Amino acid sequence: MTEFELLSVPIGLVLGLGITKILASISNLIRDRKHIKLHWMPFIWAVSLILFPLVFFFHIWDLNLRFNKDSQTWTWTYYGPVMLHAIMMYLGCSLILPNQRSGTSNTNLLTDFDENGRLALVPLAITLIVSWPLNMYLYDTPFFSAANYLNVVLAALISVVFLFNRRSLQYIATILFLLIQIYGMLYLWARPGHFEYTWK
């Protein structure tokens, strides 16, 4: 077993648990749909939070390729920030949707998002903001990088949803977030086996 294979196990467990929590919550909500008033917006954020851990797997794989190329060993100064990144993603995944029905006979998913699910956006926003210096530290990404700018834009959209109660603004910010996130996945962020692309 290589160094990377060993160290990636805890990261994979944390990210996998986060994705599992979202999928379990979605299945429970669908089963209890007669007792819960569903809404599309929390589901969109749940999809976004599922996509981020998948992209993060690509990042750590590309980071491993770079370390191998430069004969760099994993130390806590590298592994610690990566692990904390994964933990923040887990927190977002665990908060976005209710894990079980409340004691009331009628639950509104949008109301739950306002009271609880919106808290999931806090660790997500922190992750995006911290990604700017983290990319520079781990990947030698230039300060003025399109990927870094994209993270700031996504964090700004999260602030709109978190700080403003006007539904139309929340809806627009939510849809834009998912579209920009997909664009970043396809064109700007790391892809498996393409670590040279990341540092152009």
Kinemage of the C-alpha trace (Angstrom):
@kinemage 1
@onewidth
@group {chain A} dominant
@subgroup {mainchain}
@vectorlist {calphas} color= white
{ca met a 1} P 0.000 0.000 0.000
{ca thr a 2} L 1.394 3.380 -0.991
{ca glu a 3} L 1.495 6.450 1.251
{ca phe a 4} L -1.306 8.106 -0.698
{ca glu a 5} L -3.525 5.016 -0.597
{ca leu a 6} L -3.213 4.873 3.193
{ca leu a 7} L -3.792 8.582 3.818
{ca ser a 8} L -6.710 8.817 1.403
{ca val a 9} L -8.757 6.262 3.386
{ca pro a 10} L -9.868 8.695 6.165
{ca ile a 11} L -10.583 11.391 3.571
{ca gly a 12} L -12.659 8.965 1.533
{ca leu a 13} L -14.572 7.831 4.622
{ca val a 14} L -15.452 11.387 5.632
{ca leu a 15} L -16.540 12.386 2.131
{ca gly a 16} L -18.394 9.102 1.614
{ca leu a 17} L -20.298 9.533 4.875
{ca gly a 18} L -21.353 13.024 3.804
{ca ile a 19} L -22.681 11.797 0.465
{ca thr a 20} L -24.421 8.879 2.209
{ca lys a 21} L -26.173 11.258 4.607
{ca ile a 22} L -27.601 13.275 1.725
{ca leu a 23} L -28.736 10.196 -0.212
{ca ala a 24} L -30.351 8.720 2.921
{ca ser a 25} L -32.145 12.008 3.605
{ca ile a 26} L -33.430 12.185 0.023
{ca ser a 27} L -34.787 8.634 0.173
{ca asn a 28} L -36.492 9.336 3.526
{ca leu a 29} L -38.069 12.512 2.179
{ca ile a 30} L -39.401 10.710 -0.870
{ca arg a 31} L -40.868 7.924 1.283
{ca asp a 32} L -42.528 10.484 3.597
{ca arg a 33} L -43.653 12.785 0.782
{ca lys a 34} L -47.301 12.551 1.915
{ca his a 35} L -46.354 14.089 5.257
{ca ile a 36} L -43.720 16.527 4.026
{ca lys a 37} L -44.213 19.465 1.709
{ca leu a 38} L -41.264 19.155 -0.636
{ca his a 39} L -39.479 22.006 -2.402
{ca trp a 40} L -36.913 22.029 -5.172
{ca met a 41} L -34.432 24.527 -3.679
{ca pro a 42} L -33.056 22.346 -0.829
{ca phe a 43} L -32.664 19.494 -3.324
{ca ile a 44} L -30.598 21.708 -5.643
{ca trp a 45} L -28.248 22.542 -2.779
{ca ala a 46} L -28.094 18.850 -1.872
{ca val a 47} L -27.005 18.046 -5.435
{ca ser a 48} L -24.340 20.759 -5.263
{ca leu a 49} L -23.046 19.366 -1.977
{ca ile a 50} L -22.834 15.883 -3.507
{ca leu a 51} L -20.853 17.203 -6.473
{ca phe a 52} L -18.219 18.987 -4.369
{ca pro a 53} L -16.872 15.838 -2.645
{ca leu a 54} L -16.692 14.106 -6.032
{ca val a 55} L -14.644 17.001 -7.414
{ca phe a 56} L -12.498 16.925 -4.285
{ca phe a 57} L -11.550 13.309 -5.025
{ca phe a 58} L -10.223 14.575 -8.353
{ca his a 59} L -8.235 17.283 -6.569
{ca ile a 60} L -6.483 14.960 -4.140
{ca trp a 61} L -5.701 12.504 -6.941
{ca asp a 62} L -4.118 15.269 -9.012
{ca leu a 63} L -2.271 16.448 -5.906
{ca asn a 64} L -0.909 12.925 -5.474
{ca leu a 65} L 0.297 12.913 -9.087
{ca arg a 66} L 2.087 16.190 -8.499
{ca phe a 67} L 3.700 14.928 -5.296
{ca asn a 68} L 4.930 11.834 -7.129
{ca lys a 69} L 6.312 13.947 -9.942
{ca asp a 70} L 8.193 16.235 -7.524
{ca ser a 71} L 9.146 13.406 -5.107
{ca gln a 72} L 7.234 15.248 -2.385
{ca thr a 73} L 6.157 13.348 0.747
{ca trp a 74} L 2.869 13.853 2.596
{ca thr a 75} L 3.303 15.742 5.864
{ca trp a 76} L 0.764 17.233 8.274
{ca thr a 77} L 1.291 20.638 6.708
{ca tyr a 78} L -0.160 19.190 3.497
{ca tyr a 79} L -2.457 16.490 4.843
{ca gly a 80} L -4.035 18.610 7.596
{ca pro a 81} L -5.587 21.258 5.314
{ca val a 82} L -6.848 18.567 2.936
{ca met a 83} L -8.483 16.660 5.795
{ca leu a 84} L -10.057 19.806 7.239
{ca his a 85} L -11.422 20.566 3.772
{ca ala a 86} L -13.106 17.155 3.736
{ca ile a 87} L -14.538 17.670 7.236
{ca met a 88} L -16.100 20.985 6.223
{ca met a 89} L -17.727 19.274 3.255
{ca tyr a 90} L -19.094 16.579 5.551
{ca leu a 91} L -20.651 19.207 7.827
{ca gly a 92} L -22.382 20.792 4.859
{ca cys a 93} L -23.686 17.446 3.647
{ca ser a 94} L -24.999 16.496 7.095
{ca leu a 95} L -26.910 19.763 7.605
{ca ile a 96} L -28.535 20.439 4.241
{ca leu a 97} L -31.536 18.087 4.551
{ca pro a 98} L -33.456 16.751 7.573
{ca asn a 99} L -32.319 13.273 8.557
{ca gln a 100} L -35.660 12.327 10.028
{ca arg a 101} L -39.183 13.661 10.267
{ca ser a 102} L -40.013 16.140 12.964
{ca gly a 103} L -42.726 15.411 15.476
{ca thr a 104} L -45.302 17.529 13.630
{ca ser a 105} L -47.815 15.973 11.271
{ca asn a 106} L -46.907 18.347 8.456
{ca thr a 107} L -43.325 19.323 7.672
{ca asn a 108} L -42.368 21.977 5.155
{ca leu a 109} L -38.965 21.292 3.595
{ca leu a 110} L -38.447 24.941 2.691
{ca thr a 111} L -39.139 25.987 6.289
{ca asp a 112} L -36.633 23.411 7.482
{ca phe a 113} L -34.097 24.821 5.029
{ca asp a 114} L -34.613 28.319 6.440
{ca glu a 115} L -34.207 27.099 10.026
{ca asn a 116} L -31.557 24.396 9.664
{ca gly a 117} L -30.522 23.546 6.117
{ca arg a 118} L -29.216 27.019 5.415
{ca leu a 119} L -26.530 26.418 8.043
{ca ala a 120} L -24.996 23.899 5.630
{ca leu a 121} L -24.029 26.808 3.400
{ca val a 122} L -21.685 28.225 6.069
{ca pro a 123} L -19.050 25.436 5.910
{ca leu a 124} L -19.471 25.368 2.135
{ca ala a 125} L -18.736 29.100 1.879
{ca ile a 126} L -15.745 28.741 4.221
{ca thr a 127} L -14.436 25.900 2.063
{ca leu a 128} L -14.705 27.999 -1.084
{ca ile a 129} L -12.985 31.033 0.439
{ca val a 130} L -10.202 28.970 2.016
{ca ser a 131} L -9.678 27.231 -1.333
{ca trp a 132} L -8.025 30.389 -2.706
{ca pro a 133} L -4.941 30.309 -0.425
{ca leu a 134} L -5.093 26.509 -0.280
{ca asn a 135} L -4.818 26.259 -4.068
{ca met a 136} L -1.812 28.559 -4.005
{ca tyr a 137} L -0.189 26.556 -1.190
{ca leu a 138} L -0.841 23.006 -2.417
{ca tyr a 139} L -1.023 23.450 -6.181
{ca asp a 140} L 1.082 26.548 -6.798
{ca thr a 141} L -1.961 28.059 -8.480
{ca pro a 142} L -1.389 31.705 -9.495
{ca phe a 143} L -3.065 34.323 -7.296
{ca phe a 144} L -5.026 35.688 -10.246
{ca ser a 145} L -6.501 32.378 -11.328
{ca ala a 146} L -9.892 31.814 -12.953
{ca ala a 147} L -10.546 28.908 -10.579
{ca asn a 148} L -9.947 31.177 -7.573
{ca tyr a 149} L -12.233 33.863 -8.960
{ca leu a 150} L -14.925 31.252 -9.490
{ca asn a 151} L -14.729 30.200 -5.848
{ca val a 152} L -15.291 33.804 -4.755
{ca val a 153} L -18.308 34.137 -7.055
{ca leu a 154} L -19.809 30.939 -5.631
{ca ala a 155} L -19.210 32.148 -2.080
{ca ala a 156} L -20.956 35.434 -2.943
{ca leu a 157} L -23.997 33.517 -4.232
{ca ile a 158} L -24.094 31.549 -0.992
{ca ser a 159} L -24.119 34.822 0.971
{ca val a 160} L -27.165 35.935 -1.012
{ca val a 161} L -29.092 32.803 -0.057
{ca phe a 162} L -27.929 32.921 3.554
{ca leu a 163} L -28.373 36.627 4.274
{ca phe a 164} L -31.448 37.562 2.239
{ca asn a 165} L -34.967 36.259 2.888
{ca arg a 166} L -36.398 37.336 -0.446
{ca arg a 167} L -37.329 34.119 -2.233
{ca ser a 168} L -36.736 35.371 -5.761
{ca leu a 169} L -33.115 36.271 -4.902
{ca gln a 170} L -32.597 32.905 -3.227
{ca tyr a 171} L -33.997 31.051 -6.248
{ca ile a 172} L -31.832 32.954 -8.733
{ca ala a 173} L -28.694 32.539 -6.606
{ca thr a 174} L -29.371 28.810 -6.160
{ca ile a 175} L -29.791 28.135 -9.881
{ca leu a 176} L -26.762 30.266 -10.785
{ca phe a 177} L -24.682 28.451 -8.193
{ca leu a 178} L -25.397 25.035 -9.681
{ca leu a 179} L -24.800 26.214 -13.257
{ca ile a 180} L -21.491 27.905 -12.368
{ca gln a 181} L -20.458 24.888 -10.317
{ca ile a 182} L -21.034 22.578 -13.298
{ca tyr a 183} L -19.051 24.977 -15.510
{ca gly a 184} L -16.174 24.872 -13.025
{ca met a 185} L -16.260 21.085 -12.939
{ca leu a 186} L -16.087 20.835 -16.710
{ca tyr a 187} L -13.593 23.565 -17.543
{ca leu a 188} L -11.647 24.992 -14.574
{ca trp a 189} L -11.247 22.603 -11.671
{ca ala a 190} L -9.047 19.532 -11.535
{ca arg a 191} L -9.894 16.480 -13.587
{ca pro a 192} L -8.531 12.992 -12.842
{ca gly a 193} L -5.194 12.404 -14.527
{ca his a 194} L -4.921 15.958 -15.880
{ca phe a 195} L -2.770 17.557 -13.212
{ca glu a 196} L -0.754 19.481 -15.788
{ca tyr a 197} L -3.961 21.264 -16.815
{ca thr a 198} L -4.468 22.514 -13.263
{ca trp a 199} L -1.174 24.412 -13.189
{ca lys a 200} L -1.182 25.997 -16.647
